[in-house]
Structures are given as C-alpha cells and as structure tokens.
Amino acid sequence: VWLDADEFQFPLTLRIWEPGDSMIPFGMSGQRKIKKMLTDARITGQLRTAYPVVCDAVRIAWLPGIRPDHSFAVTESTRRVLAIKFQVEK
C-alpha cells in the first residue's frame, strides 16, 4: 500500500486489532468498525481474532489486504510516499 508519509505521527506499529477500533476506509465516508470491515471482507474465525492493523501514534492507518484509512491517501499534494508491504508466510 502507498500512503502519504507526511500524514503519519511516528512511530508506526503493527498490532492486533482491539474491540472498538475503527477507521475511515479509503473511498468511504464516516467511521467503520474494524470488526465490521473484517466481517464484510469474509475474514472468519481464528484469523479474524488475530488480524493485524498498522497504526501511527494516534490512529489506524491500514487494515492490511483490505483498505487504508482515508486520512493517509496519496493525493496530488503528497510530497512523500511511504510504501508498506505486508506478506503472510504460510
């Protein structure tokens, strides 16, 4: 995923989502709960309970494999881009 690096408040962390976590998904308006987004993406069972999120110091920036947060979208005014690759080993 490519994100606007200037929007981040560092440090970045990777953690498991927690009940009540939400974000504004890219291409949508308004907050959405992470649990609802995982359900809509058909992530089930044990995988859903341990699903990671990428966060800056304040908010969730990306739900890997699903959507980034609208606040971090790359636009015409973006000066620096942060590229993050998330790979799951099987």
VEXZAZA-618166 format. One record per atom (N, C-alpha, C, O): residue in one letter; x, y, z. Coordinates in steps of 0.1 Angstrom, whole numbers, plus 2048, in hexadecimal, padded with zeros to 3 digits. Layout:
BEGIN
AXYZ;...
//
This chain:
BEGIN
V8087F4800;V800800800;V80980C800;V81480C806;W8058177F9;W80C8237F9;W80482E801;W7F882F7FF;L80B83480A;L80483D813;L80C84B814;L81884B811;D805855817;D80B863818;D814863825;D80E863830;A821863824;A82A86282F;A82986E838;A82B86D844;D82587A833;D82488683B;D818886844;D81788E84D;E80F87D842;E80387C84B;E805874857;E7FD875861;F81086C858;F813864863;F81886B86F;F82087586E;Q81486787B;Q81B86B887;Q82285F88C;Q81C856892;F82F85F88A;F83785388D;F83885189C;F83785B8A4;P83A8458A1;P83F83989A;P833831894;P827833899;L83682988B;L82C820885;L82D81388D;L83880F891;T82180C88F;T8217FF896;T8187F688E;T80F7FA887;L81B7E9890;L8127DF88B;L80D7D7897;L8147D389F;R8007D7898;R7F97D08A4;R7ED7C98A0;R7E87CB895;I7E87C18A9;I7DB7BA8A6;I7D07C48A9;I7D07CC8B3;W7C57C48A1;W7BA7CD8A3;W7B37CA8B0;W7B47BF8B5;E7AD7D58B6;E7A77D38C3;E7987D78C1;E7957DF8B9;P78F7D18CA;P7817D58C9;P77F7E48CA;P7867EB8D3;G7777EA8C2;G7757F98C2;G77E8008B8;G77B80C8B6;D7887FA8B3;D7918008A9;D78880489C;D7807FC898;S78B810897;S78581488B;S78E81D882;S798821887;M78A81F876;M79182886D;M78782D862;M77C828862;I78C83685A;I78483B84F;I78B835843;I79583983E;P78482A83D;P78A823832;P78B82C826;P783834823;F79682A81E;F798831812;F78C82F808;F788823807;G787839802;G77C8387F9;G76E838800;G7648377F9;M76E83980D;M761839814;M76184681D;M76B84C81F;S755849822;S75385482B;S74F84F838;S747846839;G754854843;G750850850;G758845856;G75E83D84E;Q758844863;Q76083A86A;Q75982C868;Q74D82B867;R762822867;R75D814867;R76580C871;R77180E872;K75E803878;K7657FA882;K76D7F087A;K7697EB870;I7797ED880;I7827E387A;I77B7D6879;I77C7CE870;K7737D2884;K76C7C5884;K7637C4879;K7627B9872;K75B7CF875;K7527CF86A;K7597CD85D;K7557C6854;M7657D485C;M76C7D384F;M7727C584D;M7727C0842;L7767BF858;L77B7B1857;L7707A8853;L77279F84B;T7647AA859;T7587A1855;T7557A3847;T75279A840;D7547B0842;D7517B3834;D75B7AD82B;D7577A981F;A7677AC82F;A7727A6826;A772797827;A77B790822;R76979182F;R768783831;R77477D838;R778771835;I77A784841;I78577F849;I77E778855;I77677F85C;T78076C857;T779764861;T78275E86C;T78E75D86B;G77B75A877;G781752881;G78E757887;G78F76388B;Q79774E889;Q7A4751890;Q7AC75C888;Q7B376488E;L7AB75C87B;L7B2766873;L7AD774877;L7B577D878;R7A0775879;R79A78287C;R79F78788A;R7A279388C;T79F77E893;T7A37828A1;T7B17878A2;T7B578E8AB;A7BA782899;A7C8786899;A7CC78F88E;A7D879088A;Y7C2796887;Y7C579E87B;Y7CD7AA87F;Y7CA7B1889;P7D87AE878;P7E07B987C;P7DB7C6876;P7D37C686C;V7DF7D187C;V7DC7DF877;V7EA7E6877;V7F17E4881;V7EC7EF86E;V7F77F886E;V7F3805874;V7E980B86E;C7F980A87E;C7F5816885;C801820886;C80C81D886;D7FD82D886;D80783788A;D80583A899;D7FF83289F;A80A84489E;A8098478AC;A7FB84A8B1;A7F88498BC;V7F284D8A7;V7E48528AB;V7D98498A5;V7CF8478AC;R7DB844899;R7CF83D893;R7D483288A;R7E0830887;I7CA82A885;I7CD81F87C;I7CE82486E;I7C682C869;A7D9821868;A7DD82685A;A7D981C850;A7D5820844;W7D980F853;W7D7805848;W7D27F884F;W7D77F3859;L7C87F2848;L7C37E484C;L7C97DC840;L7C37DB835;P7D47D5842;P7DB7CE837;P7D37C582F;P7CB7BD834;G7D47C6822;G7CD7BE819;G7BE7C3817;G7B77BD80F;I7BA7CD81F;I7AC7D181D;I7AB7E0819;I7A87E280D;R7AF7E9821;R7AE7F781E;R7B7800827;R7B97FD832;P7BD80B821;P7C4815829;P7B981F82E;P7AE81F82A;D7BD826838;D7B583183D;D7B583D833;D7C084082D;H7AA843832;H7A884E829;H7B285A82C;H7B7860822;S7B585C838;S7BE86783C;S7CC865837;S7D486F836;F7D0859833;F7DE85782E;F7DF85581F;F7E985181A;A7D4858818;A7D4856809;A7DE85F802;A7E086B806;V7E485A7F8;V7ED8617F0;V7E586A7E6;V7DC8657E0;T7E88777E6;T7E18817DE;T7EB8887D6;T7F78867D6;E7E68927CE;E7EE89A7C5;E7F78A37CE;E8028A77C9;S7F48A67DA;S7FC8AE7E2;S8068A67EB;S80D8AC7F3;T8068997EA;T80F8917F1;T81D8937ED;T8208947E1;R8268967F7;R8348987F4;R83D88C7F6;R8468897EE;R839884800;R841877803;R83786C804;R82D86D80A;V83B8607FF;V8338547FF;V83A84A807;V846847806;L832843810;L837838818;L83182B812;L82582A812;A83982280D;A834816807;A83680B812;A841809817;I82B804815;I82B7F981F;I8277EC818;I81D7EC811;K82F7E2819;K82B7D5814;K8297CB820;K8317CA829;F81E7C481F;F81A7BB82A;F8197AD823;F8117AB81A;Q8217A4828;Q822797822;Q82078C82D;Q82678C838;V81678382A;V813778834;V81A76C82F;V819768823;E822766837;E829759834;E82074D838;E81B74D843;K81F74482F;K816738832;K81E72C835;K819721838;
//
